[in-house]
Amino acid sequence: MVRQSAHVIVVGNEKGGSGKSTTAFHLAIYLLYQGHRVASIDVDSRQQTFTHYVRNRRDWSRAKGLGVPHTTHFQLPLARGDSVRENHRVEFDLFRQAISEVEGSADFIVVDTPGFDTNLTRLAHSLADTLVTPVNDSLIDLSVMAQVDPVTGEPRQLSHYARLVQRARSERLAIDGKTIDWVLVRNRISMLSSRNMRQVQTMLDRIAMRLGCRVADGIAERVIFRSLFASGMTVFDPLDDELLGGVPSASHLGARQEYRTLVAALNLPAGGHTEARRTLEAEAASR
């Protein structure tokens, strides 16, 4: 019987405040509720927001006696030795150890990355099967993907992050003839239609065409995500009146449906790519 590896979902963007950790955590919990086995990895050693979500969830569920599902979680630190090469080797070994512990037992591994370039960031992207990039619904935030000509609206120069992803996709293509499925997700969308929203959608579509990726509708700007962070709960948890502070609101139910729609747009497959990932790991280790 051929051993199947987990499907790796990486949530990445070099723009801080784009909602990466909230998106990653909700994706992981949603997949758990769908009956999948899910592991999670946080490679953002500075903020560790994803790890704080996980800890808050465990502490809250323990205190309240809740039977909610949890991921198998890893938090990977940056190595801080004097040798860059040695630091990269240590970080690679930590990443490989985390993957090897769960790749045979998990269906999905969800990885949250920092809003800056690190060795762990590049390694995570090179191992992704699906890459989710949340982009705030703002013309300013589109600069993290590409510089856009103010007159024509056409992308004219790719950002550092876009080039990072292109390199990761090229590596994957050289290994098994497949590419990382890259999905740009409009995030923190305003409830009201505006000229800015239409411009963002148009420019994002043009950038996606230039980068060879897809665009998916994301999640509206909702206060509920900030209120749920302290307990580590999500819009998918069956919160009762006491835990939620009241009956679920229209915002709560709307956010739940938006995440369901997002997961459907990701077209997540059931299998993995064990041999391709092992080859990529070997190449990364030799750098």
C-alpha positions as CSV (number, residue, x, y, z in Angstrom):
1,M,0.0,0.0,0.0
2,V,1.4,3.4,-1.0
3,R,1.8,5.8,1.9
4,Q,0.0,9.1,1.2
5,S,1.4,12.3,2.7
6,A,-0.7,15.1,4.0
7,H,-1.8,17.9,1.7
8,V,0.0,21.1,2.7
9,I,-1.9,24.4,2.8
10,V,0.4,27.4,3.3
11,V,-1.1,30.8,4.2
12,G,1.3,33.4,3.2
13,N,1.7,37.1,2.5
14,E,4.5,39.6,3.3
15,K,1.9,42.2,4.2
16,G,1.2,42.4,7.9
17,G,-2.4,42.6,9.1
18,S,-3.8,40.7,6.1
19,G,-5.6,38.1,8.2
20,K,-3.2,35.2,7.6
21,S,-3.4,33.7,11.1
22,T,-7.2,34.1,11.3
23,T,-7.6,32.5,7.9
24,A,-5.2,29.6,8.7
25,F,-6.9,28.9,12.0
26,H,-10.4,28.9,10.6
27,L,-9.3,26.7,7.7
28,A,-7.8,24.2,10.1
29,I,-10.8,24.0,12.4
30,Y,-13.2,23.8,9.4
31,L,-11.3,20.8,8.1
32,L,-11.4,19.2,11.5
33,Y,-15.2,19.5,11.6
34,Q,-15.3,17.9,8.2
35,G,-13.8,14.8,9.7
36,H,-10.2,15.3,8.4
37,R,-7.1,14.8,10.5
38,V,-5.3,18.1,10.6
39,A,-1.9,19.3,11.8
40,S,-0.8,22.9,12.0
41,I,2.6,24.6,11.9
42,D,3.4,28.2,12.9
43,V,6.7,29.5,11.4
44,D,6.1,33.0,12.5
45,S,8.5,33.1,15.5
46,R,8.0,36.8,16.2
47,Q,4.2,37.2,16.4
48,Q,3.1,33.5,16.9
49,T,-0.5,34.5,16.4
50,F,-1.5,31.1,15.2
51,T,0.1,29.5,18.2
52,H,-1.7,31.9,20.5
53,Y,-5.0,30.9,18.8
54,V,-4.2,27.2,19.5
55,R,-3.2,27.8,23.1
56,N,-6.3,30.0,23.8
57,R,-8.5,27.3,22.3
58,R,-6.9,24.5,24.5
59,D,-7.1,26.6,27.6
60,W,-10.7,27.8,27.0
61,S,-12.0,24.3,26.2
62,R,-10.3,22.8,29.2
63,A,-11.7,25.5,31.5
64,K,-15.2,25.2,30.1
65,G,-15.1,21.4,29.6
66,L,-15.7,21.7,25.8
67,G,-15.4,18.7,23.5
68,V,-14.1,20.7,20.5
69,P,-11.5,19.4,18.0
70,H,-7.9,20.4,18.1
71,T,-5.0,20.3,15.6
72,T,-1.7,18.6,16.3
73,H,0.4,21.8,16.5
74,F,4.0,22.8,16.1
75,Q,5.6,26.2,16.6
76,L,9.0,26.5,14.9
77,P,11.5,29.0,16.1
78,L,14.2,30.8,14.1
79,A,17.7,29.6,14.7
80,R,19.9,32.4,16.1
81,G,23.5,31.1,15.8
82,D,26.4,32.9,14.3
83,S,26.4,30.8,11.1
84,V,23.7,31.5,8.6
85,R,24.3,28.1,6.9
86,E,24.1,26.3,10.3
87,N,20.9,28.2,11.2
88,H,19.3,27.1,7.9
89,R,20.3,23.5,8.6
90,V,18.8,23.6,12.1
91,E,15.6,25.2,10.8
92,F,15.3,22.7,8.1
93,D,15.7,19.8,10.5
94,L,13.0,21.2,12.8
95,F,10.6,21.6,9.8
96,R,11.4,18.2,8.5
97,Q,10.9,16.6,12.0
98,A,7.5,18.3,12.3
99,I,6.4,17.2,8.8
100,S,7.6,13.6,9.4
101,E,5.7,13.3,12.6
102,V,2.3,13.9,11.0
103,E,2.6,13.3,7.2
104,G,1.5,9.7,7.5
105,S,-1.4,10.4,9.9
106,A,-2.7,13.8,8.9
107,D,-4.9,14.6,5.9
108,F,-3.9,18.2,5.9
109,I,-1.1,20.4,7.3
110,V,-2.0,24.1,7.6
111,V,1.1,26.4,7.8
112,D,1.0,30.0,8.9
113,T,3.9,32.2,7.8
114,P,5.2,35.6,9.0
115,G,4.8,38.9,7.2
116,F,8.5,39.0,6.3
117,D,11.0,36.9,4.4
118,T,12.8,34.1,6.4
119,N,14.4,30.8,5.6
120,L,11.4,29.0,7.1
121,T,9.0,31.2,5.0
122,R,10.8,30.1,1.8
123,L,10.9,26.5,2.9
124,A,7.2,26.4,3.8
125,H,6.3,27.9,0.4
126,S,8.4,25.3,-1.5
127,L,6.5,22.5,0.2
128,A,3.0,23.9,-0.4
129,D,0.4,22.1,-2.4
130,T,-2.0,24.9,-2.0
131,L,-0.9,28.5,-1.3
132,V,-3.5,30.9,0.1
133,T,-2.6,34.6,0.1
134,P,-5.1,36.9,1.9
135,V,-5.1,40.4,0.4
136,N,-6.9,43.2,2.2
137,D,-9.5,44.8,0.1
138,S,-7.5,48.0,-0.5
139,L,-5.6,49.5,-3.4
140,I,-2.6,50.1,-1.0
141,D,-2.4,46.4,-0.1
142,L,-2.2,45.3,-3.7
143,S,1.4,46.6,-3.7
144,V,2.5,43.5,-1.8
145,M,1.8,41.6,-5.0
146,A,2.9,44.0,-7.7
147,Q,3.3,47.6,-8.6
148,V,0.4,48.7,-10.7
149,D,0.5,51.4,-13.4
150,P,-1.7,54.2,-12.1
151,V,-2.9,55.1,-15.6
152,T,-3.5,51.7,-17.2
153,G,-4.1,49.7,-14.1
154,E,-1.8,47.0,-15.4
155,P,0.8,45.3,-13.2
156,R,4.3,46.4,-14.2
157,Q,6.7,45.1,-11.6
158,L,6.3,42.1,-9.4
159,S,6.9,42.4,-5.6
160,H,9.5,40.5,-3.7
161,Y,6.9,38.2,-2.4
162,A,5.5,37.4,-5.8
163,R,9.0,36.6,-7.0
164,L,9.5,34.3,-3.9
165,V,6.4,32.4,-4.8
166,Q,7.4,32.1,-8.5
167,R,10.7,30.6,-7.4
168,A,8.9,28.1,-5.2
169,R,6.6,27.2,-8.0
170,S,9.5,26.7,-10.4
171,E,11.2,24.3,-8.0
172,R,8.0,22.3,-7.7
173,L,7.5,22.2,-11.4
174,A,11.0,20.9,-11.9
175,I,10.4,18.1,-9.5
176,D,7.1,16.5,-10.6
177,G,5.8,18.7,-13.5
178,K,3.1,20.2,-11.2
179,T,2.8,23.6,-9.7
180,I,1.6,25.1,-6.5
181,D,-2.1,26.0,-6.7
182,W,-1.9,29.7,-5.7
183,V,-5.1,31.4,-4.7
184,L,-5.4,35.1,-3.9
185,V,-8.2,35.7,-1.4
186,R,-9.9,39.1,-1.0
187,N,-10.0,39.7,2.7
188,R,-11.8,42.2,5.0
189,I,-14.2,43.1,2.3
190,S,-16.5,46.1,3.1
191,M,-20.1,45.3,3.5
192,L,-21.0,48.2,1.2
193,S,-20.2,48.3,-2.5
194,S,-17.9,51.1,-3.6
195,R,-15.7,52.4,-6.4
196,N,-12.7,51.2,-4.4
197,M,-14.0,47.7,-4.2
198,R,-14.6,47.5,-7.9
199,Q,-11.1,48.9,-8.6
200,V,-9.5,46.4,-6.3
201,Q,-11.3,43.5,-7.9
202,T,-10.3,44.6,-11.4
203,M,-6.6,45.1,-10.5
204,L,-6.5,41.9,-8.5
205,D,-7.9,40.0,-11.5
206,R,-5.1,41.5,-13.7
207,I,-2.4,40.7,-11.2
208,A,-3.7,37.1,-10.9
209,M,-3.5,36.8,-14.7
210,R,0.1,38.1,-14.7
211,L,1.1,35.7,-11.9
212,G,-0.8,32.7,-13.1
213,C,-2.9,32.3,-10.0
214,R,-6.6,32.4,-9.1
215,V,-8.8,34.9,-7.1
216,A,-11.3,33.8,-4.5
217,D,-13.8,35.9,-2.6
218,G,-12.7,36.0,1.0
219,I,-14.1,37.1,4.3
220,A,-15.9,40.4,5.1
221,E,-14.6,42.7,7.8
222,R,-16.3,41.4,11.0
223,V,-15.9,42.3,14.6
224,I,-16.7,38.7,15.6
225,F,-13.2,37.5,14.6
226,R,-11.6,39.8,17.2
227,S,-14.0,38.7,19.9
228,L,-13.4,35.0,19.3
229,F,-9.6,35.2,19.4
230,A,-9.3,35.3,23.3
231,S,-11.2,31.9,23.6
232,G,-9.6,30.4,20.5
233,M,-13.1,29.6,19.2
234,T,-14.2,29.9,15.5
235,V,-17.4,30.5,13.7
236,F,-17.6,26.8,13.2
237,D,-17.7,25.8,16.8
238,P,-21.2,25.1,18.3
239,L,-21.1,28.0,20.7
240,D,-23.9,28.2,23.1
241,D,-25.4,31.4,24.4
242,E,-23.2,31.5,27.5
243,L,-19.9,31.1,25.6
244,L,-20.9,33.4,22.8
245,G,-22.5,36.0,25.0
246,G,-25.7,35.7,23.1
247,V,-27.3,33.9,20.2
248,P,-25.2,33.6,17.0
249,S,-25.6,36.8,15.0
250,A,-26.1,37.3,11.3
251,S,-22.4,38.2,11.2
252,H,-21.5,34.9,12.8
253,L,-23.6,32.9,10.4
254,G,-22.4,35.0,7.4
255,A,-18.7,34.4,8.3
256,R,-19.3,30.7,8.5
257,Q,-20.8,30.6,5.1
258,E,-18.0,32.7,3.6
259,Y,-15.4,30.3,4.9
260,R,-17.3,27.3,3.5
261,T,-17.4,29.1,0.1
262,L,-13.6,29.8,0.4
263,V,-12.8,26.1,1.1
264,A,-14.9,25.1,-1.9
265,A,-13.0,27.5,-4.1
266,L,-9.7,26.0,-3.0
267,N,-10.6,22.7,-4.6
268,L,-8.6,20.7,-2.1
269,P,-7.6,17.2,-3.3
270,A,-7.7,14.1,-1.1
271,G,-4.1,13.0,-1.8
272,G,-0.6,14.3,-1.4
273,H,2.7,14.3,-3.2
274,T,5.1,12.3,-1.0
275,E,8.0,11.7,-3.4
276,A,8.0,15.3,-4.8
277,R,8.1,16.6,-1.3
278,R,10.9,14.4,-0.2
279,T,13.0,15.5,-3.2
280,L,12.3,19.2,-2.4
281,E,13.3,18.6,1.2
282,A,16.6,17.0,0.0
283,E,17.3,20.0,-2.2
284,A,16.5,22.4,0.6
285,A,18.8,20.6,3.0
286,S,21.7,20.8,0.6
287,R,21.5,24.6,0.3
